[in-house]
């Protein structure tokens, strides 16, 4: 395949990847504590066989997908007034006990299950420093302090476990706003706000403008590819007519 077509193909694949990530950002604009993502690309230079006029291999630049970068900036904190909605102001992740082990999240939209446990929307238990946290009808109104201490009419019920990691960007998404990692968690110093949720840090207008830019870039590359194919077709036609 012609080198220009290979370069165009790498650019089109990069545009497709960018569009996929942007679409996912827009789809999660209302997901509490969702972190915007962007694709990181790098130039990849390869030495390829040149034309007859070249004395040897020539360098050609391609686009290489190096992964996704997560924007760790905090979203806005908005009041919901729900007693089991918690926002983390600052660094920190809630610990959730799932069927696959401990997972971590900043989405503090929690609730009580039938047993009185504090759980996520998927029914996974939210962990306190002493294990699962259970609330009964006798505990009355629940109050959660900034340090995560949960109190009711009967006294202290537990303390939400809040952790952090040396490299937050190394956390791997696992769906349902959960992250997993092989890093060892350490205590976090974030402040917990009861009756509030951290919003997504996605800005829809900015994402849509990025989407338009990617679409234009993709179309420009597609037009270049079509022009190259037309030139090759015309050259082949002319060569065939001369030989005939």
RODO-2510 file (C-alpha; in nm, 4 decimals, decimal comma):
residues 244
     n   res          X          Y          Z
     1     x     0,0000     0,0000     0,0000
     2     x     0,1193     0,3559    -0,0750
     3     x     0,2826     0,5287     0,2234
     4     x     0,0454     0,8257     0,2025
     5     x    -0,2501     0,5892     0,2317
     6     x    -0,0956     0,4245     0,5384
     7     x    -0,0454     0,7647     0,7017
     8     x    -0,4039     0,8602     0,6209
     9     x    -0,5301     0,5325     0,7637
    10     x    -0,3415     0,5858     1,0913
    11     x    -0,4923     0,9350     1,1169
    12     x    -0,8436     0,8040     1,0513
    13     x    -0,8030     0,5375     1,3202
    14     x    -0,6859     0,8061     1,5618
    15     x    -0,9912     1,0192     1,4809
    16     x    -1,2200     0,7207     1,5325
    17     x    -1,0605     0,6535     1,8713
    18     x    -1,0957     1,0189     1,9734
    19     x    -1,4613     1,0225     1,8730
    20     x    -1,5291     0,7118     2,0810
    21     x    -1,3764     0,8696     2,3937
    22     x    -1,5566     1,2017     2,3398
    23     x    -1,8898     1,0227     2,2969
    24     x    -1,8301     0,8359     2,6237
    25     x    -1,7589     1,1657     2,8002
    26     x    -2,0842     1,3157     2,6755
    27     x    -2,2780     1,0028     2,7743
    28     x    -2,1484     1,0395     3,1322
    29     x    -2,2058     1,4132     3,1732
    30     x    -2,4681     1,3365     3,4416
    31     x    -2,2764     1,0560     3,6151
    32     x    -2,1690     1,1668     3,9656
    33     x    -1,7918     1,2117     4,0041
    34     x    -1,7199     1,0947     3,6460
    35     x    -1,3774     1,2064     3,5255
    36     x    -1,3352     1,3311     3,1722
    37     x    -1,0969     1,1316     2,9519
    38     x    -0,8891     1,2183     2,6471
    39     x    -0,6828     1,0065     2,4113
    40     x    -0,3075     1,0552     2,4127
    41     x    -0,1360     1,0254     2,0762
    42     x     0,2315     1,0236     1,9837
    43     x     0,4232     1,0420     1,6600
    44     x     0,5620     0,7107     1,5395
    45     x     0,8388     0,7366     1,2809
    46     x     0,9111     0,4344     1,0647
    47     x     1,1708     0,3919     0,7914
    48     x     1,0017     0,2601     0,4796
    49     x     1,1157     0,1765     0,1293
    50     x     1,1356     0,4956    -0,0735
    51     x     1,0660     0,5556    -0,4395
    52     x     1,3169     0,4983    -0,7188
    53     x     1,4457     0,8542    -0,6804
    54     x     1,5312     0,7971    -0,3125
    55     x     1,8744     0,6667    -0,2219
    56     x     1,7404     0,4467     0,0579
    57     x     1,4658     0,4110     0,3195
    58     x     1,2781     0,7305     0,4064
    59     x     1,1203     0,8225     0,7424
    60     x     0,7407     0,8384     0,7509
    61     x     0,5391     0,9710     1,0474
    62     x     0,2329     0,7819     1,1699
    63     x    -0,0110     0,8504     1,4543
    64     x     0,0208     0,6101     1,7476
    65     x    -0,2445     0,5607     2,0172
    66     x    -0,0676     0,5658     2,3558
    67     x    -0,3749     0,5297     2,5763
    68     x    -0,6325     0,7368     2,7603
    69     x    -0,5536     1,0186     3,0036
    70     x    -0,7998     1,0874     3,2865
    71     x    -0,8706     1,4440     3,4017
    72     x    -0,8535     1,4235     3,7833
    73     x    -0,9878     1,7716     3,8495
    74     x    -1,2839     1,7739     4,0859
    75     x    -1,6339     1,8335     3,9585
    76     x    -1,8695     2,0800     4,1227
    77     x    -2,0244     1,9780     4,4541
    78     x    -2,4022     2,0109     4,4453
    79     x    -2,6533     1,9667     4,7240
    80     x    -2,9047     1,6806     4,6990
    81     x    -3,0142     1,6798     5,0659
    82     x    -3,0304     1,2983     5,0545
    83     x    -2,8871     1,1605     5,3826
    84     x    -2,6811     0,8912     5,2108
    85     x    -2,5359     1,1067     4,9338
    86     x    -2,1717     1,1891     5,0087
    87     x    -1,9241     1,4041     4,8194
    88     x    -1,5486     1,3967     4,8717
    89     x    -1,4037     1,7456     4,8890
    90     x    -1,0346     1,6938     4,8124
    91     x    -0,8413     1,3719     4,7672
    92     x    -0,9940     1,0344     4,8414
    93     x    -1,2045     0,7392     4,7284
    94     x    -1,4753     0,5433     4,9056
    95     x    -1,4058     0,1725     4,9487
    96     x    -1,6677    -0,0704     4,8150
    97     x    -1,6781    -0,4439     4,8822
    98     x    -1,7759    -0,6262     4,5612
    99     x    -1,7911    -0,9916     4,4614
   100     x    -1,4463    -0,9427     4,3043
   101     x    -1,2909    -0,7784     4,6077
   102     x    -1,2448    -0,4194     4,7168
   103     x    -1,3049    -0,1485     4,4620
   104     x    -1,2863     0,2297     4,4857
   105     x    -1,5169     0,5131     4,3813
   106     x    -1,5828     0,8842     4,4228
   107     x    -1,9482     0,8393     4,3328
   108     x    -2,1082     0,8785     4,6754
   109     x    -2,4680     0,8137     4,5708
   110     x    -2,5437     0,5476     4,8335
   111     x    -2,8559     0,4001     4,9935
   112     x    -2,9708     0,1423     5,2482
   113     x    -3,0539    -0,2128     5,1457
   114     x    -3,3130    -0,4363     5,3100
   115     x    -3,0692    -0,5268     5,5866
   116     x    -2,9865    -0,1669     5,6680
   117     x    -2,6407    -0,1778     5,5102
   118     x    -2,5050     0,1292     5,3348
   119     x    -2,4636     0,0150     4,9734
   120     x    -2,4068     0,1450     4,6207
   121     x    -2,6784     0,1522     4,3544
   122     x    -2,5585    -0,1956     4,2508
   123     x    -2,5997    -0,3320     4,6047
   124     x    -2,2298    -0,3515     4,6962
   125     x    -2,1496    -0,2677     5,0581
   126     x    -1,9741     0,0607     5,1335
   127     x    -1,6920    -0,0073     5,3776
   128     x    -1,6185     0,1657     5,7025
   129     x    -1,2933     0,1446     5,8948
   130     x    -1,4397    -0,1454     6,0928
   131     x    -1,6165    -0,3216     5,8052
   132     x    -1,9655    -0,2838     5,6632
   133     x    -2,1857    -0,0063     5,8015
   134     x    -2,5375    -0,0919     5,9157
   135     x    -2,8140     0,1519     6,0116
   136     x    -3,1341     0,0522     6,1954
   137     x    -3,4651     0,2287     6,2418
   138     x    -3,3711     0,2967     6,6053
   139     x    -3,0770     0,5104     6,4945
   140     x    -3,3063     0,7916     6,3761
   141     x    -3,1601     1,0698     6,1633
   142     x    -2,8065     1,0001     6,0447
   143     x    -2,5302     1,2582     6,0664
   144     x    -2,1958     1,2218     5,8901
   145     x    -1,9062     1,4433     5,9965
   146     x    -1,6348     1,5741     5,7624
   147     x    -1,3993     1,2977     5,8766
   148     x    -1,6564     1,0302     5,7821
   149     x    -1,7810     0,9521     6,1325
   150     x    -2,1420     0,8313     6,1132
   151     x    -2,3641     0,9020     6,4142
   152     x    -2,7264     0,8328     6,4997
   153     x    -2,9547     0,8576     6,7996
   154     x    -2,7807     0,5553     6,9528
   155     x    -2,4336     0,7075     6,9142
   156     x    -2,1499     0,6415     6,6685
   157     x    -2,2310     0,3793     6,4027
   158     x    -1,9011     0,3683     6,2222
   159     x    -1,6666     0,5744     6,0105
   160     x    -1,6529     0,5786     5,6322
   161     x    -1,3224     0,4514     5,4993
   162     x    -1,1607     0,7031     5,2680
   163     x    -0,8388     0,6099     5,0856
   164     x    -0,6009     0,7472     4,8277
   165     x    -0,3181     0,6149     4,6073
   166     x     0,0304     0,7254     4,5071
   167     x    -0,0658     0,7231     4,1397
   168     x    -0,4332     0,7979     4,0821
   169     x    -0,3892     0,7826     3,7055
   170     x    -0,2973     0,4148     3,7347
   171     x    -0,6461     0,3286     3,8612
   172     x    -0,8301     0,1087     3,6117
   173     x    -1,1972     0,1631     3,5328
   174     x    -1,4215    -0,1345     3,5972
   175     x    -1,7692     0,0040     3,5243
   176     x    -2,0425     0,1312     3,7597
   177     x    -1,8101     0,4203     3,8614
   178     x    -1,5687     0,1723     4,0223
   179     x    -1,1911     0,1577     3,9952
   180     x    -0,9454    -0,1206     4,0664
   181     x    -0,5703    -0,1156     4,1232
   182     x    -0,2808    -0,3236     4,2504
   183     x    -0,1556    -0,0291     4,4563
   184     x    -0,1863    -0,0349     4,8330
   185     x    -0,4368     0,2236     4,9575
   186     x    -0,3383     0,4855     5,2140
   187     x    -0,5656     0,7002     5,4335
   188     x    -0,6944     1,0099     5,2533
   189     x    -0,7388     1,3572     5,3976
   190     x    -1,0421     1,4601     5,1913
   191     x    -1,3485     1,6038     5,3625
   192     x    -1,6841     1,4282     5,3311
   193     x    -1,9934     1,6383     5,2636
   194     x    -2,3240     1,4757     5,3538
   195     x    -2,6291     1,5436     5,1386
   196     x    -2,4126     1,6412     4,8430
   197     x    -2,2675     1,4813     4,5310
   198     x    -1,9666     1,5612     4,3170
   199     x    -2,0780     1,6207     3,9597
   200     x    -1,9012     1,5046     3,6459
   201     x    -1,6155     1,7333     3,5386
   202     x    -1,7210     1,7023     3,1735
   203     x    -1,8096     2,0317     3,0036
   204     x    -2,0635     1,9423     2,7287
   205     x    -1,9971     2,2516     2,5141
   206     x    -1,6232     2,1835     2,5121
   207     x    -1,6756     1,8154     2,4285
   208     x    -1,9075     1,9006     2,1391
   209     x    -1,6528     2,1498     2,0024
   210     x    -1,3863     1,8762     2,0227
   211     x    -1,6207     1,6392     1,8426
   212     x    -1,6663     1,8882     1,5587
   213     x    -1,2891     1,9319     1,5290
   214     x    -1,2358     1,5552     1,5110
   215     x    -1,5112     1,5150     1,2500
   216     x    -1,3543     1,7853     1,0326
   217     x    -1,0093     1,6287     1,0673
   218     x    -1,1500     1,2867     0,9774
   219     x    -1,3264     1,4271     0,6711
   220     x    -1,0127     1,6085     0,5567
   221     x    -0,8128     1,2865     0,5823
   222     x    -1,0851     1,0934     0,4011
   223     x    -1,0765     1,3507     0,1183
   224     x    -0,6968     1,3168     0,0976
   225     x    -0,7265     0,9392     0,0795
   226     x    -0,9855     0,9653    -0,1958
   227     x    -0,7621     1,2040    -0,3914
   228     x    -0,4690     0,9622    -0,3638
   229     x    -0,6841     0,6738    -0,4844
   230     x    -0,8122     0,8816    -0,7783
   231     x    -0,4555     0,9704    -0,8776
   232     x    -0,3506     0,6061    -0,8655
   233     x    -0,6525     0,5014    -1,0698
   234     x    -0,5814     0,7678    -1,3328
   235     x    -0,2151     0,6652    -1,3484
   236     x    -0,3109     0,3005    -1,3987
   237     x    -0,5612     0,3935    -1,6696
   238     x    -0,3033     0,5999    -1,8540
   239     x    -0,0417     0,3281    -1,8223
   240     x    -0,2880     0,0750    -1,9610
   241     x    -0,3740     0,2941    -2,2583
   242     x    -0,0055     0,3510    -2,3415
   243     x     0,0716    -0,0201    -2,3293
   244     x    -0,2287    -0,0910    -2,5486
***
